[in-house]
Amino acid sequence: MKGVIISQGKYGATQQYSNWLAEELQLPQLVPGKVDAAALTATDYVVIGSSVYVGKLVLSNWLKKHADLLQAKKAFLFIVCATPPYEAEKLEVIRQQNVPPELLNQCAVHFLHGRIIKKQLSWKDNFMLRIGAMLQKDPVAKKKMLQDFDGVRKENIIPLVKDIMLYNQEENTSVYTKGDRAFELVS
Ligand SMILES: Cc1cc2nc3c(=O)[nH]c(=O)nc-3n(C[C@H](O)[C@H](O)[C@H](O)COP(=O)(O)O)c2cc1C
């Protein structure tokens, strides 16, 4: 079974998760802008990663553009964002608003906690963050939005790695799985 990872972020959190996944699953990583229909058609499954800015996936337009082709294969989508894993309702809104309707049922979506280090952000992204905080009425959430955090941990990929391994086993293939290593990941 042939799989590929196609991901895009801005400040390295998505890339870090993509690198860990590529290492654990022995999958090649492709650059979204360079993926054509032929490359997608040649794969059996696709692992797609994207971060979220102001409610929108960096790869939102790419997903829409390739929805037809992706519909024909198994897709795993990992979304990297600041919304913590326990805020299920907010995460569901991100999913509903970004995954093309034709992919909603067959695309397994995993949310991975991201990071914000303000001094690394562009002027524009810092500004957007401050606007977002200004519009936030809840004082606790407002304060949180303006604080740096780093939720990027290798163990966050475990459920996604298990999901992909299970899929490969079910398809009865000889994909390289590194035994049970994904179950022993440490941060
Ligand atoms: C301007 C800005 C807007 C953001 N908007 C959202 C958002 O709407 N929802 C969310 O959960 N996280 C949001 N985030 C957090 C990012 O998704 C998070 O920092 C992620 O780790 C970025 O990953 P990357 O470095 O791969 O791009 C935002 C971050 C910035 C700087």
The ligand as an SDF file (V2000), in Angstrom:
LIG
                    3D

 31 33  0  0  0  0  0  0  0  0999 V2000
   -3.0880   34.8790   13.4610 C   0  0  0  0  0  0  0  0  0  0  0  0
   -3.3830   33.5020   13.9840 C   0  0  0  0  0  0  0  0  0  0  0  0
   -4.6640   32.9980   13.8650 C   0  0  0  0  0  0  0  0  0  0  0  0
   -4.9610   31.7180   14.3750 C   0  0  0  0  0  0  0  0  0  0  0  0
   -6.2500   31.2600   14.2730 N   0  0  0  0  0  0  0  0  0  0  0  0
   -6.5660   30.0750   14.8570 C   0  0  0  0  0  0  0  0  0  0  0  0
   -7.9120   29.6200   14.8580 C   0  0  0  0  0  0  0  0  0  0  0  0
   -8.8210   30.2270   14.2900 O   0  0  0  0  0  0  0  0  0  0  0  0
   -8.1910   28.4540   15.5110 N   0  0  0  0  0  0  0  0  0  0  0  0
   -7.2260   27.7350   16.1610 C   0  0  0  0  0  0  0  0  0  0  0  0
   -7.5430   26.7400   16.7730 O   0  0  0  0  0  0  0  0  0  0  0  0
   -5.9210   28.1380   16.1410 N   0  0  0  0  0  0  0  0  0  0  0  0
   -5.5900   29.2770   15.5030 C   0  0  0  0  0  0  0  0  0  0  0  0
   -4.2810   29.7020   15.4870 N   0  0  0  0  0  0  0  0  0  0  0  0
   -3.2430   28.8570   16.0560 C   0  0  0  0  0  0  0  0  0  0  0  0
   -2.4300   28.0730   14.9900 C   0  0  0  0  0  0  0  0  0  0  0  0
   -3.2490   27.1770   14.3020 O   0  0  0  0  0  0  0  0  0  0  0  0
   -1.2940   27.3610   15.7150 C   0  0  0  0  0  0  0  0  0  0  0  0
   -0.3870   28.3530   16.1480 O   0  0  0  0  0  0  0  0  0  0  0  0
   -0.5710   26.3030   14.9000 C   0  0  0  0  0  0  0  0  0  0  0  0
    0.3290   25.6360   15.7380 O   0  0  0  0  0  0  0  0  0  0  0  0
    0.1900   26.8880   13.7330 C   0  0  0  0  0  0  0  0  0  0  0  0
    0.8950   25.8460   13.0850 O   0  0  0  0  0  0  0  0  0  0  0  0
    1.9840   26.1200   11.9550 P   0  0  0  0  0  0  0  0  0  0  0  0
    3.1870   26.6830   12.6370 O   0  0  0  0  0  0  0  0  0  0  0  0
    2.2590   24.7880   11.3370 O   0  0  0  0  0  0  0  0  0  0  0  0
    1.3530   27.0500   10.9710 O   0  0  0  0  0  0  0  0  0  0  0  0
   -3.9510   30.9520   14.9920 C   0  0  0  0  0  0  0  0  0  0  0  0
   -2.6530   31.4720   15.0820 C   0  0  0  0  0  0  0  0  0  0  0  0
   -2.3690   32.7370   14.5960 C   0  0  0  0  0  0  0  0  0  0  0  0
   -0.9730   33.2610   14.7030 C   0  0  0  0  0  0  0  0  0  0  0  0
  1  2  1  0
  2  3  1  0
  2 30  2  0
  3  4  2  0
  4  5  1  0
  4 28  1  0
  5  6  2  0
  6  7  1  0
  6 13  1  0
  7  8  2  0
  7  9  1  0
  9 10  1  0
 10 11  2  0
 10 12  1  0
 12 13  2  0
 13 14  1  0
 14 15  1  0
 14 28  1  0
 15 16  1  0
 16 17  1  0
 16 18  1  0
 18 19  1  0
 18 20  1  0
 20 21  1  0
 20 22  1  0
 22 23  1  0
 23 24  1  0
 24 25  2  0
 24 26  1  0
 24 27  1  0
 28 29  2  0
 29 30  1  0
 30 31  1  0
M  END
$$$$
